[in-house]
Amino acid sequence: MADLAIVFHWTPADCADLSLRELMEWRERARKRSGADDHGASDGARSQAASHPRRRR
């Protein structure tokens, strides 16, 4: 449901009456609209974190 909130600006209340099938269909639409690839958006964040290590104090 986070994908729906980010892409379509829907709240949990907006999704409450949707069936699981409808949620999955809308989630796929959100994924396509966001431009996320099959590996998910988190892969980019992971690779950036690996290339920019945190400074030690």
Backbone as JSON, one array per atom type, in Angstrom:
{
  "sequence": "MADLAIVFHWTPADCADLSLRELMEWRERARKRSGADDHGASDGARSQAASHPRRRR",
  "N": [[0.82, -1.2, 0.0], [2.1, 1.13, 0.39], [3.25, 1.89, -2.03], [0.99, 2.75, -3.41], [0.24, 4.93, -1.87], [2.41, 6.66, -2.24], [2.59, 7.04, -5.07], [-0.08, 7.55, -5.99], [-1.09, 9.11, -4.02], [-2.82, 8.1, -2.08], [-4.6, 7.27, 0.89], [-4.54, 4.9, 3.68], [-7.24, 4.5, 4.29], [-8.42, 4.97, 1.83], [-7.82, 2.66, 0.5], [-9.02, 0.65, 1.9], [-11.43, -0.68, 1.19], [-10.78, -2.18, -0.99], [-10.27, -5.27, -2.69], [-7.89, -7.97, -2.25], [-6.92, -8.72, -4.76], [-7.57, -6.41, -6.27], [-5.94, -4.54, -4.94], [-3.39, -5.54, -5.62], [-3.47, -5.22, -8.4], [-3.65, -2.41, -8.62], [-1.28, -1.79, -7.35], [0.59, -2.74, -9.19], [0.05, -0.97, -11.3], [0.92, 1.38, -10.07], [3.64, 0.77, -9.78], [4.47, 0.68, -12.47], [3.9, 3.32, -13.25], [5.65, 4.74, -11.62], [8.06, 4.1, -12.66], [9.73, 2.2, -11.66], [11.98, -0.56, -11.76], [12.02, -4.17, -12.29], [13.47, -5.08, -10.13], [12.99, -3.44, -8.05], [12.82, -0.27, -6.3], [14.58, 0.02, -4.22], [17.09, -1.02, -4.81], [18.74, 0.86, -6.06], [19.16, 2.68, -3.99], [20.59, 1.09, -2.26], [22.94, 0.58, -3.73], [24.0, 3.14, -3.91], [24.5, 3.71, -1.25], [26.52, 1.9, -0.75], [28.58, 2.96, -2.26], [29.14, 5.29, -0.98], [30.48, 5.41, 1.81], [29.78, 5.72, 5.34], [31.09, 8.25, 7.46], [33.41, 7.73, 10.09], [33.28, 8.48, 13.53]],
  "CA": [[0.0, 0.0, 0.0], [2.99, 2.3, 0.37], [3.37, 2.31, -3.42], [-0.23, 3.5, -3.77], [0.29, 6.2, -1.15], [3.43, 7.52, -2.85], [2.31, 7.35, -6.47], [-1.42, 8.09, -6.21], [-1.45, 9.94, -2.85], [-3.96, 7.46, -1.42], [-4.45, 6.94, 2.31], [-5.02, 3.54, 3.96], [-8.71, 4.49, 4.21], [-8.78, 4.89, 0.41], [-7.57, 1.28, 0.05], [-9.66, -0.29, 2.82], [-12.5, -1.47, 0.58], [-10.28, -2.92, -2.15], [-9.92, -6.68, -2.47], [-6.46, -8.22, -2.43], [-6.67, -8.68, -6.21], [-7.58, -5.0, -6.69], [-4.72, -3.92, -4.4], [-2.26, -5.98, -6.43], [-3.58, -4.59, -9.72], [-3.3, -1.0, -8.45], [0.14, -1.75, -7.01], [1.3, -2.89, -10.46], [-0.09, 0.31, -12.01], [1.79, 2.33, -9.38], [5.02, 0.42, -10.13], [4.71, 1.12, -13.85], [3.88, 4.78, -13.3], [6.82, 5.27, -10.93], [9.26, 3.79, -13.44], [10.56, 1.23, -10.93], [12.24, -1.77, -12.53], [11.59, -5.41, -11.65], [14.25, -5.32, -8.92], [12.53, -2.55, -6.99], [13.51, 1.0, -6.16], [15.58, -0.01, -3.15], [18.4, -1.41, -5.3], [19.53, 2.06, -6.29], [19.55, 3.23, -2.7], [21.6, 0.19, -1.72], [24.2, 0.76, -4.43], [24.51, 4.45, -3.54], [25.03, 3.61, 0.11], [27.77, 1.16, -0.81], [29.61, 3.79, -2.84], [29.37, 6.43, -0.1], [30.49, 4.92, 3.19], [29.62, 6.71, 6.4], [32.31, 8.66, 8.17], [33.51, 7.29, 11.47], [33.55, 9.59, 14.45]],
  "C": [[0.86, 1.25, 0.0], [3.16, 2.81, -1.05], [2.17, 3.17, -3.83], [-0.23, 4.87, -3.1], [1.26, 7.17, -1.83], [3.02, 7.97, -4.25], [0.97, 8.05, -6.66], [-1.89, 9.0, -5.08], [-2.71, 9.42, -2.16], [-3.61, 7.19, 0.04], [-4.86, 5.48, 2.53], [-6.55, 3.44, 3.89], [-9.18, 4.38, 2.76], [-8.68, 3.46, -0.11], [-8.36, 0.24, 0.83], [-10.7, -1.19, 2.16], [-12.06, -2.27, -0.64], [-9.99, -4.37, -1.77], [-8.41, -6.83, -2.65], [-6.09, -8.16, -3.91], [-6.62, -7.25, -6.71], [-6.34, -4.27, -6.18], [-3.5, -4.28, -5.24], [-2.28, -5.35, -7.82], [-3.19, -3.12, -9.64], [-1.82, -0.84, -8.11], [0.99, -1.87, -8.28], [1.21, -1.61, -11.28], [0.83, 1.37, -11.39], [3.26, 2.06, -9.74], [5.36, 0.9, -11.53], [4.79, 2.64, -13.94], [5.13, 5.38, -12.67], [8.11, 5.03, -11.71], [10.18, 2.82, -12.75], [10.77, 0.0, -11.81], [11.8, -3.0, -11.74], [12.32, -5.68, -10.34], [13.82, -4.41, -7.78], [13.39, -1.31, -6.86], [14.62, 0.96, -5.13], [16.97, -0.39, -3.64], [19.3, -0.21, -5.52], [20.02, 2.66, -4.99], [20.67, 2.38, -2.09], [22.95, 0.42, -2.39], [24.81, 2.12, -4.12], [25.14, 4.4, -2.16], [26.37, 2.89, 0.1], [28.9, 2.03, -1.37], [29.94, 5.02, -2.01], [29.36, 5.97, 1.35], [30.34, 6.06, 4.21], [30.96, 7.03, 7.03], [32.26, 8.14, 9.59], [33.84, 8.49, 12.35], [34.57, 9.2, 15.46]]
}
